[in-house]
């Protein structure tokens, strides 16, 4: 053993660690009787990066079923998107709400 390694510990076998996938959460937009369909489509396109066609489909789900999944994300991203929705709705004087649920 070279002199510069005399005080070093023997190498430890490297362990392979399995990284778990992060938990995912759904951001769900809730229907109300005041927010316009156009505003919901804009929210879906600009905050959730949906195409116009997909945004219209989700908006109709919200309108017909009372709720619709805007996207599935890790917790911090889902929470941030929900806050962005609420801020945009307040700024435009709409009561649009959304919730974050475990996927």
N, C-alpha and C positions, 0 to 999 in steps of 0.2 A: 504494500500500500504506500502511495507517495506520502511524503512528509506533511503536505498541506491538507491531507484528508485524515490524519491520524485521530483527531478529536471529533470527527464527524460521526454521526450515527449511521448504521447500515441503512441502505436504501429500503424504503418500505414499499411493498407491492402496491401498485395503484389499484384502487377499487373503482369499478364502473358503477356510477350512480344512475339510476333511472330518474329522469325528470318527469314529474307528473304534468299533464296538460293542465293549464289553469281552468278553474271552474268558469262556466259561461253563464251569462244572464241575458234575458230577453228584455228589450225596451218595448213596452206596449203602449200605444197611443189609445186614449179613451175617447169615445164619442161624446159630444155635447150638442145642444140644439142651437148654438150661436156661432161657433167657429166655422168659417166658410170652407167648402171643399177645396177651393183653390189654395187657401192658406195651408191646409194640411198637405196638399201635393207639393207646395213649395218647401215646407219643412222636410218632407221625405226626400226631396231632391237635393237640398242644400246641406242639411245636417247629416242625413243618413246616406247620401251619395247614391240614391236610387235613380234609375232611368225614369223618364216620364211615364212610360207604360207601366213599369213596376210600381211607381208611386201612385198612379191612378188605381191599380188593382188593390193595393194596400188600403188606400183611402176608401174604396168601396167596401172592403172588409170591415173597416172601422164603422162606416155608415150603417151597414146592414147588420153586423153582428155586435156592435157596441164597443169593439176593440179590435186592434190589429197589431201584429208584430212588425215593428219597424226595423229591427235588427237584433243580432245576437253577438255579444261582446264579452271580454273579461270585465270584471267588476268596475275597475276605475274608468274604463272607456264608457261603459253603459251608464254609469252615474254622471259622467261629464256630458254625454249626449242628452240625458234627461234634463239636466240643468240648462243646457242650451235651448231645448224646446220650451221650457218654462219661461226663460228670459225673453225669447222671441215672441211668445204668446203675450206676455205682459206688455212688451214694447208696442205690440200691435193691438192691444186691448181685446184679446180673445181669452176665453177661459180654458183653452186647450190644456189638458193634463196628460201625463204619462206616468207609468209605474215601471219599476225594474223588478223582475221576478227571476228566480233561479231557473235555469234551463233544465 
